[in-house]
Amino acid sequence: MNKKFTGIAFVAFILSWPVSASLSQPKPQTQPQAQQQSQLPPLAHGDGWRLVRSLELGKSGNYIHMVLIDSNRDMDKAVYGAALSKICRSEPDFCRVRFWNQERHVSQSISFKDSEFKALRAEYIFNRAGGVQQLLYACTVVSDKSQCFSN
Protein backbone atom coordinates (compact mmCIF):
# COMPACT_ATOMS: atom_id res chain seq x y z
CA MET A 1 0.00 0.00 0.00
CA ASN A 2 2.86 2.34 0.88
CA LYS A 3 4.52 1.71 -2.52
CA LYS A 4 1.22 2.40 -4.29
CA PHE A 5 0.80 5.72 -2.42
CA THR A 6 4.38 6.75 -3.20
CA GLY A 7 3.86 5.92 -6.89
CA ILE A 8 0.65 7.98 -7.08
CA ALA A 9 2.32 10.92 -5.30
CA PHE A 10 5.25 10.69 -7.71
CA VAL A 11 2.96 10.68 -10.78
CA ALA A 12 0.96 13.59 -9.35
CA PHE A 13 4.19 15.54 -8.76
CA ILE A 14 5.41 14.91 -12.31
CA LEU A 15 2.06 15.98 -13.80
CA SER A 16 1.91 19.16 -11.71
CA TRP A 17 5.49 20.21 -12.48
CA PRO A 18 4.78 21.92 -15.87
CA VAL A 19 1.90 23.86 -14.29
CA SER A 20 4.02 25.12 -11.39
CA ALA A 21 6.89 25.96 -13.75
CA SER A 22 4.62 28.11 -15.91
CA LEU A 23 3.29 29.90 -12.84
CA SER A 24 6.79 30.86 -11.78
CA GLN A 25 7.68 32.39 -15.18
CA PRO A 26 7.66 36.21 -15.30
CA LYS A 27 4.44 37.55 -16.77
CA PRO A 28 4.76 39.25 -20.16
CA GLN A 29 3.89 42.93 -20.38
CA THR A 30 0.16 43.39 -20.64
CA GLN A 31 0.53 45.98 -23.40
CA PRO A 32 2.87 45.87 -26.38
CA GLN A 33 5.58 48.52 -26.35
CA ALA A 34 4.13 50.29 -29.38
CA GLN A 35 0.82 50.66 -27.54
CA GLN A 36 2.60 52.03 -24.46
CA GLN A 37 4.48 54.58 -26.54
CA SER A 38 1.27 55.74 -28.17
CA GLN A 39 -0.05 56.58 -24.70
CA LEU A 40 2.70 59.16 -24.15
CA PRO A 41 1.41 62.69 -24.52
CA PRO A 42 2.02 64.04 -28.02
CA LEU A 43 4.65 66.73 -28.42
CA ALA A 44 3.36 70.25 -28.84
CA HIS A 45 2.85 71.41 -32.40
CA GLY A 46 0.98 73.99 -34.40
CA ASP A 47 0.61 75.56 -37.81
CA GLY A 48 4.13 75.74 -39.22
CA TRP A 49 6.03 74.36 -36.19
CA ARG A 50 6.49 71.35 -33.93
CA LEU A 51 8.37 70.63 -30.73
CA VAL A 52 11.11 68.08 -31.40
CA ARG A 53 12.45 67.64 -27.85
CA SER A 54 12.78 69.30 -24.47
CA LEU A 55 16.00 68.95 -22.49
CA GLU A 56 16.22 69.64 -18.75
CA LEU A 57 18.90 72.03 -17.50
CA GLY A 58 20.58 69.79 -14.93
CA LYS A 59 17.99 68.86 -12.32
CA SER A 60 16.47 72.34 -12.16
CA GLY A 61 13.07 71.48 -13.59
CA ASN A 62 13.73 74.10 -16.29
CA TYR A 63 13.87 73.03 -19.92
CA ILE A 64 15.26 74.15 -23.24
CA HIS A 65 12.71 73.34 -25.94
CA MET A 66 13.95 72.50 -29.43
CA VAL A 67 11.46 73.47 -32.13
CA LEU A 68 11.36 72.80 -35.85
CA ILE A 69 9.86 75.59 -37.98
CA ASP A 70 8.49 74.81 -41.43
CA SER A 71 11.25 75.99 -43.77
CA ASN A 72 8.67 77.73 -45.98
CA ARG A 73 7.48 79.80 -43.01
CA ASP A 74 10.70 80.54 -41.14
CA MET A 75 10.50 84.26 -41.99
CA ASP A 76 6.99 84.51 -40.48
CA LYS A 77 7.27 85.93 -36.95
CA ALA A 78 3.71 84.81 -36.19
CA VAL A 79 4.79 81.16 -36.37
CA TYR A 80 7.46 81.77 -33.72
CA GLY A 81 4.97 83.65 -31.55
CA ALA A 82 2.40 80.86 -31.80
CA ALA A 83 4.98 78.27 -30.76
CA LEU A 84 6.14 80.38 -27.81
CA SER A 85 2.59 80.98 -26.69
CA LYS A 86 1.79 77.28 -26.58
CA ILE A 87 5.10 76.01 -25.21
CA CYS A 88 5.71 78.69 -22.56
CA ARG A 89 2.19 79.17 -21.21
CA SER A 90 2.68 76.51 -18.53
CA GLU A 91 6.10 77.85 -17.50
CA PRO A 92 5.51 81.08 -15.52
CA ASP A 93 9.10 81.57 -14.29
CA PHE A 94 11.43 80.20 -16.96
CA CYS A 95 11.14 79.31 -20.63
CA ARG A 96 13.83 78.87 -23.25
CA VAL A 97 13.07 77.89 -26.83
CA ARG A 98 15.40 77.39 -29.78
CA PHE A 99 14.19 77.22 -33.38
CA TRP A 100 15.58 75.53 -36.49
CA ASN A 101 14.14 75.04 -39.97
CA GLN A 102 15.93 71.75 -40.74
CA GLU A 103 15.45 68.75 -38.47
CA ARG A 104 18.97 67.44 -39.06
CA HIS A 105 20.34 70.58 -37.32
CA VAL A 106 18.08 70.43 -34.24
CA SER A 107 20.45 70.01 -31.32
CA GLN A 108 20.48 66.74 -29.38
CA SER A 109 21.95 68.43 -26.30
CA ILE A 110 21.79 71.67 -24.37
CA SER A 111 25.06 72.90 -25.84
CA PHE A 112 25.19 72.75 -29.58
CA LYS A 113 27.73 72.16 -32.29
CA ASP A 114 28.95 74.96 -34.54
CA SER A 115 26.85 73.66 -37.45
CA GLU A 116 23.74 73.62 -35.24
CA PHE A 117 24.37 77.19 -34.12
CA LYS A 118 24.85 78.32 -37.73
CA ALA A 119 21.47 76.80 -38.61
CA LEU A 120 19.68 78.33 -35.58
CA ARG A 121 16.81 80.56 -36.74
CA ALA A 122 15.75 82.12 -33.41
CA GLU A 123 16.07 81.82 -29.65
CA TYR A 124 13.71 82.93 -26.90
CA ILE A 125 14.77 83.33 -23.28
CA PHE A 126 12.49 84.17 -20.38
CA ASN A 127 13.79 84.12 -16.81
CA ARG A 128 11.59 85.92 -14.30
CA ALA A 129 14.21 85.74 -11.50
CA GLY A 130 16.87 87.27 -13.75
CA GLY A 131 14.51 89.83 -15.27
CA VAL A 132 15.25 88.55 -18.79
CA GLN A 133 12.78 88.25 -21.64
CA GLN A 134 14.30 88.29 -25.10
CA LEU A 135 13.50 86.91 -28.53
CA LEU A 136 16.32 87.16 -31.04
CA TYR A 137 16.24 85.96 -34.64
CA ALA A 138 19.07 85.05 -36.97
CA CYS A 139 19.92 88.12 -39.04
CA THR A 140 18.87 86.14 -42.12
CA VAL A 141 15.32 86.08 -40.68
CA VAL A 142 15.15 89.67 -39.41
CA SER A 143 17.54 92.36 -40.59
CA ASP A 144 16.99 94.71 -37.61
CA LYS A 145 20.29 94.53 -35.71
CA SER A 146 18.52 95.10 -32.38
CA GLN A 147 16.46 91.92 -32.91
CA CYS A 148 19.02 89.60 -34.51
CA PHE A 149 22.21 87.68 -33.96
CA SER A 150 24.83 86.74 -36.51
CA ASN A 151 25.58 83.10 -36.88
MODELLER restraints for C-alpha pairs under 7 A, 6 or more apart:
rsr = mdl.restraints
at = mdl.atoms
rsr.add(forms.Gaussian(group=physical.xy_distance, feature=features.Distance(at['CA:43:A'], at['CA:51:A']), mean=5.86, stdev=0.5))
rsr.add(forms.Gaussian(group=physical.xy_distance, feature=features.Distance(at['CA:44:A'], at['CA:50:A']), mean=6.07, stdev=0.5))
rsr.add(forms.Gaussian(group=physical.xy_distance, feature=features.Distance(at['CA:44:A'], at['CA:51:A']), mean=5.37, stdev=0.5))
rsr.add(forms.Gaussian(group=physical.xy_distance, feature=features.Distance(at['CA:45:A'], at['CA:51:A']), mean=5.81, stdev=0.5))
rsr.add(forms.Gaussian(group=physical.xy_distance, feature=features.Distance(at['CA:46:A'], at['CA:83:A']), mean=6.90, stdev=0.5))
rsr.add(forms.Gaussian(group=physical.xy_distance, feature=features.Distance(at['CA:48:A'], at['CA:69:A']), mean=5.86, stdev=0.5))
rsr.add(forms.Gaussian(group=physical.xy_distance, feature=features.Distance(at['CA:48:A'], at['CA:70:A']), mean=4.97, stdev=0.5))
rsr.add(forms.Gaussian(group=physical.xy_distance, feature=features.Distance(at['CA:48:A'], at['CA:73:A']), mean=6.48, stdev=0.5))
rsr.add(forms.Gaussian(group=physical.xy_distance, feature=features.Distance(at['CA:48:A'], at['CA:79:A']), mean=6.16, stdev=0.5))
rsr.add(forms.Gaussian(group=physical.xy_distance, feature=features.Distance(at['CA:49:A'], at['CA:67:A']), mean=6.84, stdev=0.5))
rsr.add(forms.Gaussian(group=physical.xy_distance, feature=features.Distance(at['CA:49:A'], at['CA:68:A']), mean=5.57, stdev=0.5))
rsr.add(forms.Gaussian(group=physical.xy_distance, feature=features.Distance(at['CA:49:A'], at['CA:69:A']), mean=4.41, stdev=0.5))
rsr.add(forms.Gaussian(group=physical.xy_distance, feature=features.Distance(at['CA:49:A'], at['CA:70:A']), mean=5.81, stdev=0.5))
rsr.add(forms.Gaussian(group=physical.xy_distance, feature=features.Distance(at['CA:49:A'], at['CA:79:A']), mean=6.91, stdev=0.5))
rsr.add(forms.Gaussian(group=physical.xy_distance, feature=features.Distance(at['CA:49:A'], at['CA:83:A']), mean=6.77, stdev=0.5))
rsr.add(forms.Gaussian(group=physical.xy_distance, feature=features.Distance(at['CA:50:A'], at['CA:67:A']), mean=5.70, stdev=0.5))
rsr.add(forms.Gaussian(group=physical.xy_distance, feature=features.Distance(at['CA:50:A'], at['CA:68:A']), mean=5.44, stdev=0.5))
rsr.add(forms.Gaussian(group=physical.xy_distance, feature=features.Distance(at['CA:50:A'], at['CA:69:A']), mean=6.77, stdev=0.5))
rsr.add(forms.Gaussian(group=physical.xy_distance, feature=features.Distance(at['CA:51:A'], at['CA:66:A']), mean=6.03, stdev=0.5))
rsr.add(forms.Gaussian(group=physical.xy_distance, feature=features.Distance(at['CA:51:A'], at['CA:67:A']), mean=4.42, stdev=0.5))
rsr.add(forms.Gaussian(group=physical.xy_distance, feature=features.Distance(at['CA:51:A'], at['CA:68:A']), mean=6.31, stdev=0.5))
rsr.add(forms.Gaussian(group=physical.xy_distance, feature=features.Distance(at['CA:52:A'], at['CA:66:A']), mean=5.61, stdev=0.5))
rsr.add(forms.Gaussian(group=physical.xy_distance, feature=features.Distance(at['CA:52:A'], at['CA:67:A']), mean=5.45, stdev=0.5))
rsr.add(forms.Gaussian(group=physical.xy_distance, feature=features.Distance(at['CA:52:A'], at['CA:68:A']), mean=6.49, stdev=0.5))
rsr.add(forms.Gaussian(group=physical.xy_distance, feature=features.Distance(at['CA:53:A'], at['CA:65:A']), mean=6.02, stdev=0.5))
rsr.add(forms.Gaussian(group=physical.xy_distance, feature=features.Distance(at['CA:53:A'], at['CA:66:A']), mean=5.33, stdev=0.5))
rsr.add(forms.Gaussian(group=physical.xy_distance, feature=features.Distance(at['CA:54:A'], at['CA:63:A']), mean=5.99, stdev=0.5))
rsr.add(forms.Gaussian(group=physical.xy_distance, feature=features.Distance(at['CA:54:A'], at['CA:64:A']), mean=5.59, stdev=0.5))
rsr.add(forms.Gaussian(group=physical.xy_distance, feature=features.Distance(at['CA:54:A'], at['CA:65:A']), mean=4.30, stdev=0.5))
rsr.add(forms.Gaussian(group=physical.xy_distance, feature=features.Distance(at['CA:54:A'], at['CA:66:A']), mean=6.02, stdev=0.5))
rsr.add(forms.Gaussian(group=physical.xy_distance, feature=features.Distance(at['CA:55:A'], at['CA:63:A']), mean=5.27, stdev=0.5))
rsr.add(forms.Gaussian(group=physical.xy_distance, feature=features.Distance(at['CA:55:A'], at['CA:64:A']), mean=5.31, stdev=0.5))
rsr.add(forms.Gaussian(group=physical.xy_distance, feature=features.Distance(at['CA:55:A'], at['CA:65:A']), mean=6.48, stdev=0.5))
rsr.add(forms.Gaussian(group=physical.xy_distance, feature=features.Distance(at['CA:55:A'], at['CA:110:A']), mean=6.67, stdev=0.5))
rsr.add(forms.Gaussian(group=physical.xy_distance, feature=features.Distance(at['CA:56:A'], at['CA:62:A']), mean=5.67, stdev=0.5))
rsr.add(forms.Gaussian(group=physical.xy_distance, feature=features.Distance(at['CA:56:A'], at['CA:63:A']), mean=4.29, stdev=0.5))
rsr.add(forms.Gaussian(group=physical.xy_distance, feature=features.Distance(at['CA:56:A'], at['CA:64:A']), mean=6.44, stdev=0.5))
rsr.add(forms.Gaussian(group=physical.xy_distance, feature=features.Distance(at['CA:57:A'], at['CA:63:A']), mean=5.66, stdev=0.5))
rsr.add(forms.Gaussian(group=physical.xy_distance, feature=features.Distance(at['CA:62:A'], at['CA:94:A']), mean=6.55, stdev=0.5))
rsr.add(forms.Gaussian(group=physical.xy_distance, feature=features.Distance(at['CA:63:A'], at['CA:95:A']), mean=6.89, stdev=0.5))
rsr.add(forms.Gaussian(group=physical.xy_distance, feature=features.Distance(at['CA:63:A'], at['CA:96:A']), mean=6.72, stdev=0.5))
rsr.add(forms.Gaussian(group=physical.xy_distance, feature=features.Distance(at['CA:64:A'], at['CA:96:A']), mean=4.93, stdev=0.5))
rsr.add(forms.Gaussian(group=physical.xy_distance, feature=features.Distance(at['CA:64:A'], at['CA:97:A']), mean=5.63, stdev=0.5))
rsr.add(forms.Gaussian(group=physical.xy_distance, feature=features.Distance(at['CA:65:A'], at['CA:96:A']), mean=6.24, stdev=0.5))
rsr.add(forms.Gaussian(group=physical.xy_distance, feature=features.Distance(at['CA:65:A'], at['CA:97:A']), mean=4.65, stdev=0.5))
rsr.add(forms.Gaussian(group=physical.xy_distance, feature=features.Distance(at['CA:65:A'], at['CA:98:A']), mean=6.20, stdev=0.5))
rsr.add(forms.Gaussian(group=physical.xy_distance, feature=features.Distance(at['CA:66:A'], at['CA:97:A']), mean=6.05, stdev=0.5))
rsr.add(forms.Gaussian(group=physical.xy_distance, feature=features.Distance(at['CA:66:A'], at['CA:98:A']), mean=5.12, stdev=0.5))
rsr.add(forms.Gaussian(group=physical.xy_distance, feature=features.Distance(at['CA:66:A'], at['CA:99:A']), mean=6.16, stdev=0.5))
rsr.add(forms.Gaussian(group=physical.xy_distance, feature=features.Distance(at['CA:66:A'], at['CA:106:A']), mean=6.67, stdev=0.5))
rsr.add(forms.Gaussian(group=physical.xy_distance, feature=features.Distance(at['CA:67:A'], at['CA:98:A']), mean=6.04, stdev=0.5))
rsr.add(forms.Gaussian(group=physical.xy_distance, feature=features.Distance(at['CA:67:A'], at['CA:99:A']), mean=4.81, stdev=0.5))
rsr.add(forms.Gaussian(group=physical.xy_distance, feature=features.Distance(at['CA:67:A'], at['CA:100:A']), mean=6.34, stdev=0.5))
rsr.add(forms.Gaussian(group=physical.xy_distance, feature=features.Distance(at['CA:68:A'], at['CA:99:A']), mean=5.81, stdev=0.5))
rsr.add(forms.Gaussian(group=physical.xy_distance, feature=features.Distance(at['CA:68:A'], at['CA:100:A']), mean=5.07, stdev=0.5))
rsr.add(forms.Gaussian(group=physical.xy_distance, feature=features.Distance(at['CA:68:A'], at['CA:101:A']), mean=5.45, stdev=0.5))
rsr.add(forms.Gaussian(group=physical.xy_distance, feature=features.Distance(at['CA:68:A'], at['CA:102:A']), mean=6.78, stdev=0.5))
rsr.add(forms.Gaussian(group=physical.xy_distance, feature=features.Distance(at['CA:68:A'], at['CA:103:A']), mean=6.32, stdev=0.5))
rsr.add(forms.Gaussian(group=physical.xy_distance, feature=features.Distance(at['CA:69:A'], at['CA:99:A']), mean=6.53, stdev=0.5))
rsr.add(forms.Gaussian(group=physical.xy_distance, feature=features.Distance(at['CA:69:A'], at['CA:100:A']), mean=5.91, stdev=0.5))
rsr.add(forms.Gaussian(group=physical.xy_distance, feature=features.Distance(at['CA:69:A'], at['CA:101:A']), mean=4.75, stdev=0.5))
rsr.add(forms.Gaussian(group=physical.xy_distance, feature=features.Distance(at['CA:70:A'], at['CA:101:A']), mean=5.84, stdev=0.5))
rsr.add(forms.Gaussian(group=physical.xy_distance, feature=features.Distance(at['CA:71:A'], at['CA:101:A']), mean=4.87, stdev=0.5))
rsr.add(forms.Gaussian(group=physical.xy_distance, feature=features.Distance(at['CA:74:A'], at['CA:101:A']), mean=6.59, stdev=0.5))
rsr.add(forms.Gaussian(group=physical.xy_distance, feature=features.Distance(at['CA:75:A'], at['CA:141:A']), mean=5.32, stdev=0.5))
rsr.add(forms.Gaussian(group=physical.xy_distance, feature=features.Distance(at['CA:88:A'], at['CA:95:A']), mean=5.80, stdev=0.5))
rsr.add(forms.Gaussian(group=physical.xy_distance, feature=features.Distance(at['CA:93:A'], at['CA:127:A']), mean=5.90, stdev=0.5))
rsr.add(forms.Gaussian(group=physical.xy_distance, feature=features.Distance(at['CA:93:A'], at['CA:128:A']), mean=5.00, stdev=0.5))
rsr.add(forms.Gaussian(group=physical.xy_distance, feature=features.Distance(at['CA:94:A'], at['CA:126:A']), mean=5.34, stdev=0.5))
rsr.add(forms.Gaussian(group=physical.xy_distance, feature=features.Distance(at['CA:94:A'], at['CA:127:A']), mean=4.58, stdev=0.5))
rsr.add(forms.Gaussian(group=physical.xy_distance, feature=features.Distance(at['CA:94:A'], at['CA:128:A']), mean=6.31, stdev=0.5))
rsr.add(forms.Gaussian(group=physical.xy_distance, feature=features.Distance(at['CA:95:A'], at['CA:125:A']), mean=6.02, stdev=0.5))
rsr.add(forms.Gaussian(group=physical.xy_distance, feature=features.Distance(at['CA:95:A'], at['CA:126:A']), mean=5.04, stdev=0.5))
rsr.add(forms.Gaussian(group=physical.xy_distance, feature=features.Distance(at['CA:95:A'], at['CA:127:A']), mean=6.68, stdev=0.5))
rsr.add(forms.Gaussian(group=physical.xy_distance, feature=features.Distance(at['CA:96:A'], at['CA:124:A']), mean=5.46, stdev=0.5))
rsr.add(forms.Gaussian(group=physical.xy_distance, feature=features.Distance(at['CA:96:A'], at['CA:125:A']), mean=4.56, stdev=0.5))
rsr.add(forms.Gaussian(group=physical.xy_distance, feature=features.Distance(at['CA:96:A'], at['CA:126:A']), mean=6.18, stdev=0.5))
rsr.add(forms.Gaussian(group=physical.xy_distance, feature=features.Distance(at['CA:97:A'], at['CA:123:A']), mean=5.70, stdev=0.5))
rsr.add(forms.Gaussian(group=physical.xy_distance, feature=features.Distance(at['CA:97:A'], at['CA:124:A']), mean=5.09, stdev=0.5))
rsr.add(forms.Gaussian(group=physical.xy_distance, feature=features.Distance(at['CA:97:A'], at['CA:125:A']), mean=6.72, stdev=0.5))
rsr.add(forms.Gaussian(group=physical.xy_distance, feature=features.Distance(at['CA:98:A'], at['CA:122:A']), mean=5.97, stdev=0.5))
rsr.add(forms.Gaussian(group=physical.xy_distance, feature=features.Distance(at['CA:98:A'], at['CA:123:A']), mean=4.48, stdev=0.5))
rsr.add(forms.Gaussian(group=physical.xy_distance, feature=features.Distance(at['CA:98:A'], at['CA:124:A']), mean=6.47, stdev=0.5))
rsr.add(forms.Gaussian(group=physical.xy_distance, feature=features.Distance(at['CA:99:A'], at['CA:120:A']), mean=6.01, stdev=0.5))
rsr.add(forms.Gaussian(group=physical.xy_distance, feature=features.Distance(at['CA:99:A'], at['CA:121:A']), mean=5.41, stdev=0.5))
rsr.add(forms.Gaussian(group=physical.xy_distance, feature=features.Distance(at['CA:99:A'], at['CA:122:A']), mean=5.14, stdev=0.5))
rsr.add(forms.Gaussian(group=physical.xy_distance, feature=features.Distance(at['CA:99:A'], at['CA:123:A']), mean=6.21, stdev=0.5))
rsr.add(forms.Gaussian(group=physical.xy_distance, feature=features.Distance(at['CA:100:A'], at['CA:106:A']), mean=6.11, stdev=0.5))
rsr.add(forms.Gaussian(group=physical.xy_distance, feature=features.Distance(at['CA:100:A'], at['CA:119:A']), mean=6.39, stdev=0.5))
rsr.add(forms.Gaussian(group=physical.xy_distance, feature=features.Distance(at['CA:100:A'], at['CA:120:A']), mean=5.04, stdev=0.5))
rsr.add(forms.Gaussian(group=physical.xy_distance, feature=features.Distance(at['CA:100:A'], at['CA:121:A']), mean=5.19, stdev=0.5))
rsr.add(forms.Gaussian(group=physical.xy_distance, feature=features.Distance(at['CA:101:A'], at['CA:121:A']), mean=6.93, stdev=0.5))
rsr.add(forms.Gaussian(group=physical.xy_distance, feature=features.Distance(at['CA:105:A'], at['CA:116:A']), mean=5.01, stdev=0.5))
rsr.add(forms.Gaussian(group=physical.xy_distance, feature=features.Distance(at['CA:105:A'], at['CA:119:A']), mean=6.46, stdev=0.5))
rsr.add(forms.Gaussian(group=physical.xy_distance, feature=features.Distance(at['CA:106:A'], at['CA:116:A']), mean=6.57, stdev=0.5))
rsr.add(forms.Gaussian(group=physical.xy_distance, feature=features.Distance(at['CA:107:A'], at['CA:116:A']), mean=6.26, stdev=0.5))
rsr.add(forms.Gaussian(group=physical.xy_distance, feature=features.Distance(at['CA:117:A'], at['CA:151:A']), mean=6.63, stdev=0.5))
rsr.add(forms.Gaussian(group=physical.xy_distance, feature=features.Distance(at['CA:118:A'], at['CA:151:A']), mean=4.91, stdev=0.5))
rsr.add(forms.Gaussian(group=physical.xy_distance, feature=features.Distance(at['CA:120:A'], at['CA:138:A']), mean=6.89, stdev=0.5))
rsr.add(forms.Gaussian(group=physical.xy_distance, feature=features.Distance(at['CA:121:A'], at['CA:137:A']), mean=5.82, stdev=0.5))
rsr.add(forms.Gaussian(group=physical.xy_distance, feature=features.Distance(at['CA:121:A'], at['CA:138:A']), mean=5.03, stdev=0.5))
rsr.add(forms.Gaussian(group=physical.xy_distance, feature=features.Distance(at['CA:121:A'], at['CA:141:A']), mean=6.94, stdev=0.5))
rsr.add(forms.Gaussian(group=physical.xy_distance, feature=features.Distance(at['CA:122:A'], at['CA:136:A']), mean=5.60, stdev=0.5))
rsr.add(forms.Gaussian(group=physical.xy_distance, feature=features.Distance(at['CA:122:A'], at['CA:137:A']), mean=4.06, stdev=0.5))
rsr.add(forms.Gaussian(group=physical.xy_distance, feature=features.Distance(at['CA:122:A'], at['CA:138:A']), mean=5.69, stdev=0.5))
rsr.add(forms.Gaussian(group=physical.xy_distance, feature=features.Distance(at['CA:123:A'], at['CA:135:A']), mean=5.81, stdev=0.5))
rsr.add(forms.Gaussian(group=physical.xy_distance, feature=features.Distance(at['CA:123:A'], at['CA:136:A']), mean=5.52, stdev=0.5))
rsr.add(forms.Gaussian(group=physical.xy_distance, feature=features.Distance(at['CA:123:A'], at['CA:137:A']), mean=6.48, stdev=0.5))
rsr.add(forms.Gaussian(group=physical.xy_distance, feature=features.Distance(at['CA:124:A'], at['CA:134:A']), mean=5.68, stdev=0.5))
rsr.add(forms.Gaussian(group=physical.xy_distance, feature=features.Distance(at['CA:124:A'], at['CA:135:A']), mean=4.30, stdev=0.5))
rsr.add(forms.Gaussian(group=physical.xy_distance, feature=features.Distance(at['CA:124:A'], at['CA:136:A']), mean=6.47, stdev=0.5))
rsr.add(forms.Gaussian(group=physical.xy_distance, feature=features.Distance(at['CA:125:A'], at['CA:132:A']), mean=6.90, stdev=0.5))
rsr.add(forms.Gaussian(group=physical.xy_distance, feature=features.Distance(at['CA:125:A'], at['CA:133:A']), mean=5.56, stdev=0.5))
rsr.add(forms.Gaussian(group=physical.xy_distance, feature=features.Distance(at['CA:125:A'], at['CA:134:A']), mean=5.31, stdev=0.5))
rsr.add(forms.Gaussian(group=physical.xy_distance, feature=features.Distance(at['CA:125:A'], at['CA:135:A']), mean=6.48, stdev=0.5))
rsr.add(forms.Gaussian(group=physical.xy_distance, feature=features.Distance(at['CA:126:A'], at['CA:132:A']), mean=5.42, stdev=0.5))
rsr.add(forms.Gaussian(group=physical.xy_distance, feature=features.Distance(at['CA:126:A'], at['CA:133:A']), mean=4.28, stdev=0.5))
rsr.add(forms.Gaussian(group=physical.xy_distance, feature=features.Distance(at['CA:126:A'], at['CA:134:A']), mean=6.53, stdev=0.5))
rsr.add(forms.Gaussian(group=physical.xy_distance, feature=features.Distance(at['CA:127:A'], at['CA:133:A']), mean=6.44, stdev=0.5))
rsr.add(forms.Gaussian(group=physical.xy_distance, feature=features.Distance(at['CA:136:A'], at['CA:147:A']), mean=5.12, stdev=0.5))
rsr.add(forms.Gaussian(group=physical.xy_distance, feature=features.Distance(at['CA:136:A'], at['CA:148:A']), mean=5.03, stdev=0.5))
rsr.add(forms.Gaussian(group=physical.xy_distance, feature=features.Distance(at['CA:136:A'], at['CA:149:A']), mean=6.59, stdev=0.5))
rsr.add(forms.Gaussian(group=physical.xy_distance, feature=features.Distance(at['CA:137:A'], at['CA:147:A']), mean=6.21, stdev=0.5))
rsr.add(forms.Gaussian(group=physical.xy_distance, feature=features.Distance(at['CA:137:A'], at['CA:148:A']), mean=4.58, stdev=0.5))
rsr.add(forms.Gaussian(group=physical.xy_distance, feature=features.Distance(at['CA:137:A'], at['CA:149:A']), mean=6.24, stdev=0.5))
rsr.add(forms.Gaussian(group=physical.xy_distance, feature=features.Distance(at['CA:138:A'], at['CA:148:A']), mean=5.18, stdev=0.5))
rsr.add(forms.Gaussian(group=physical.xy_distance, feature=features.Distance(at['CA:138:A'], at['CA:149:A']), mean=5.08, stdev=0.5))
rsr.add(forms.Gaussian(group=physical.xy_distance, feature=features.Distance(at['CA:138:A'], at['CA:150:A']), mean=6.02, stdev=0.5))
rsr.add(forms.Gaussian(group=physical.xy_distance, feature=features.Distance(at['CA:138:A'], at['CA:151:A']), mean=6.80, stdev=0.5))
rsr.add(forms.Gaussian(group=physical.xy_distance, feature=features.Distance(at['CA:139:A'], at['CA:148:A']), mean=4.85, stdev=0.5))
rsr.add(forms.Gaussian(group=physical.xy_distance, feature=features.Distance(at['CA:139:A'], at['CA:149:A']), mean=5.59, stdev=0.5))
rsr.add(forms.Gaussian(group=physical.xy_distance, feature=features.Distance(at['CA:139:A'], at['CA:150:A']), mean=5.70, stdev=0.5))
rsr.add(forms.Gaussian(group=physical.xy_distance, feature=features.Distance(at['CA:142:A'], at['CA:148:A']), mean=6.24, stdev=0.5))
